[in-house]
């Protein structure tokens, strides 16, 4: 927590000063220096910079790089740590992959800390914007965006750690800042998430109401999508379906013509996109694409971490085009360069995440200077949530309808692949929907938390899955939640209790 208080607040002030003036996507302004607190917290321009500083945190190493990958993917059946056996970063990720990690695991601590940094930056806007004289509509929108980002951070935290400390105010002085709050209950964290998102729904524009320069900012659709997700994780299928249906009925979103378009630069923030972390190529090469550079082809471009597993590669139905759109296999030609077959480093997994790769010609400094955004929410997930909620509520026909929409797009007009699902029982259809989520959303940060969610619906599900993979150290009485980072426990002086089993 001491790290959170000191390093986090310092980074807030520095990054807020460097945040751009014209939105999340357009970052071509010259740096304006560090504004004084008299303007940063009391003017419309200052609030704008604070908000952009919160968005900038979503691009951090912890939230779009190692921390995110380790918390949301590495322990699942979809990814391996990747890289090469000689890489010094691999052993600690192997421990997460095999459920032998300790309470001091650094990547999980990084993810925990970086989410709290996002909370702090969002709080600066939420706490200060109401007192600033500015256009009331813009004021409400800025607060709505900050509430969305705070909910996003707490949703990451509650799924990984359960109940965590809740901070809704910026500390007023160093003494107050040094006080560690006890953990709230899981239910209390979800109450905050839902309250923030309901407020955001009221205050945020529809996606179509934003100017093109502001695409990438939070919208009503993004808030409603996260509400559906939050309710789904609590097995509240009525509310999950209600919010998913709101997104569907809004007319703001559609599935793109082909699956692969979701990761092309030309279609970023497009019809299927609900929320994605924004990256941009700049001559200055001063915005590092953590999502892109740590993946890629080890030995050619990128570091080769978080490689798709053989289990994922073999899981797809025969002929499913999503397999090749998701996994780049050794021996394939580089996208955009049909004569160039990159070599993988010796000992590296012979697979890479196709969704991160940029076709040639590359910009200077690729992959760190890559313009490929990190997809966080897209319309396909909404349709699959609607299918799952309908099925759990006994509406088999509606569930099959939404499931078929996903499969119809995936088959790309070839009736010989991906036949329509016809199972009738709720349990069979539940597993069909869960499998479809795996194929459709692979490597996008859903799988590990989904497995733990399924385990709540069907106790024993995770143990059976991990045992089949040889991950026999998985303990359902311990590993369904991550441990509170040991440095937080130590600094709290007994205020923070540890999760069961740790």
Order of alpha helices (4+ residues) and beta strands (2+ residues): alpha-alpha-alpha-alpha-alpha-alpha-alpha-alpha-alpha-alpha-alpha-alpha-beta-alpha-beta-beta-alpha-alpha-beta-beta-beta-alpha-alpha-alpha-alpha-alpha-alpha
